[in-house]
Amino acid sequence: MTLHFELNALIALIAGILILIRPRLLNYIVAIYLIVIGILGLVR
């Protein structure tokens, strides 16, 4: 469970940095984030 939370924080940090660099990527980053979280939820 701690790995899941650490991975969540890491993904959120990377997504935040990418959004700051290129705001137009927001839709893609949110979609990818939701897909990754959904896959992690199904796997664990």
Secondary structure, DSSP 8 states (H G I E B T S, - for coil): -HHHHHHHHHHHHHHHHHHHH-GGGHHHHHHHHHHHHHHHHHH-
